[in-house]
Amino acid sequence: MLIEAGLDFNETIRKNLEKAGVISTGALTDVSAPIVYPSGDGYTLEVGYPIGSKQLEYYDFINQGVKGVGGKNAKHKKASGKYKLKSKI
């Protein structure tokens, strides 16, 4: 049951990223396989990105939003967040 919940969690990540339109390379959708291990009197389910992965490096960048420097997409022009592009790439 816990493994199934972990797989559902991973699928929800993929769907949310797709819905938000933040998938370019697909790397953010590459989450770890769920891991279940005994913990105290029960079990622990571990889900998410692998430790040391590229996803962890730019997860916060995507999650917080990026204020762009122009472009055709008004959504990106108005994005707010702690990250900001300083020049067009």
C-alpha positions as CSV (number, residue, x, y, z in Angstrom):
1,M,0.0,0.0,0.0
2,L,2.8,2.4,0.8
3,I,4.6,1.7,-2.5
4,E,1.4,2.4,-4.3
5,A,1.0,5.7,-2.5
6,G,4.6,6.6,-3.4
7,L,3.9,5.8,-7.1
8,D,0.8,8.0,-6.9
9,F,2.8,10.8,-5.4
10,N,5.3,10.6,-8.3
11,E,2.5,10.7,-10.8
12,T,1.0,13.7,-9.1
13,I,4.4,15.5,-9.4
14,R,4.5,14.8,-13.1
15,K,0.9,16.0,-13.6
16,N,1.4,19.2,-11.6
17,L,4.6,20.0,-13.5
18,E,2.9,19.4,-16.8
19,K,-0.2,21.5,-15.8
20,A,2.1,24.3,-14.8
21,G,4.0,24.2,-18.1
22,V,7.4,23.9,-16.4
23,I,8.7,20.8,-18.2
24,S,11.4,21.4,-20.8
25,T,13.9,18.5,-20.5
26,G,11.7,16.3,-18.4
27,A,14.3,16.0,-15.7
28,L,12.0,17.3,-13.0
29,T,9.7,14.4,-13.6
30,D,12.5,11.9,-12.9
31,V,11.8,11.2,-9.2
32,S,13.2,8.4,-7.2
33,A,11.3,5.1,-7.0
34,P,9.4,5.0,-3.7
35,I,11.3,3.3,-0.9
36,V,9.7,1.7,2.2
37,Y,11.7,0.7,5.2
38,P,11.0,-0.3,8.8
39,S,11.0,2.6,11.2
40,G,10.3,2.2,14.9
41,D,6.9,0.5,15.3
42,G,5.9,1.1,11.7
43,Y,7.3,1.9,8.3
44,T,8.6,5.0,6.5
45,L,7.8,5.9,2.9
46,E,10.6,7.9,1.1
47,V,9.6,9.7,-2.0
48,G,10.9,12.6,-4.1
49,Y,14.1,13.5,-5.8
50,P,17.4,11.5,-5.3
51,I,19.9,13.2,-2.9
52,G,22.5,15.0,-5.0
53,S,20.4,15.1,-8.1
54,K,20.1,17.9,-10.6
55,Q,16.4,18.2,-9.8
56,L,17.2,19.3,-6.3
57,E,19.6,21.9,-7.7
58,Y,16.9,23.7,-9.7
59,Y,13.7,22.6,-7.9
60,D,13.6,25.8,-5.8
61,F,14.3,27.9,-9.0
62,I,11.1,26.5,-10.6
63,N,9.1,26.4,-7.3
64,Q,9.8,30.1,-6.4
65,G,9.3,31.5,-9.9
66,V,11.6,33.6,-12.1
67,K,11.1,37.1,-13.2
68,G,12.2,37.3,-16.8
69,V,13.6,40.1,-18.9
70,G,11.2,39.9,-21.8
71,G,9.8,37.5,-24.3
72,K,6.4,36.8,-25.8
73,N,4.9,34.9,-22.9
74,A,3.2,37.4,-20.6
75,K,3.0,34.8,-17.8
76,H,6.8,34.8,-17.6
77,K,7.1,38.6,-17.8
78,K,4.9,38.9,-14.7
79,A,6.4,36.0,-12.8
80,S,7.5,36.9,-9.3
81,G,9.9,35.2,-7.1
82,K,13.3,35.6,-5.6
83,Y,15.1,34.6,-8.8
84,K,15.5,37.1,-11.7
85,L,17.1,36.8,-15.1
86,K,19.5,39.7,-15.8
87,S,19.9,39.3,-19.5
88,K,18.4,37.4,-22.4
89,I,20.2,34.2,-23.1
